[in-house]
Amino acid sequence: MARLRSNTFEFIVDSEQEAMDLIEAYKEKQIEEGYTLTKYNTVYKSKKDRKTHEIIEEYWVVTVTKKFEVM
């Protein structure tokens, strides 16, 4: 009997374009690698200087969840 298993992966990338490209790559590989992409999300994060409030670091957190059958 086959069971469904789910794995969630989290990545940090430097730009919004990289985040979108990563999600598209997972979408394209679904059939080839035998999984279903059930959830994906991109969240923008930044760190600001305490005194000047200028952004000193920015990044995007990409989360993808894939579901596949396990024998």
Secondary structure, 3 states (H helix, E strand, C coil): CCEEEEEEEEEEECCHHHHHHHHHHHHHCHHHHCCEEEEEEEEEEEEECCCCCCEEEEEEEEEEEEEEEEC
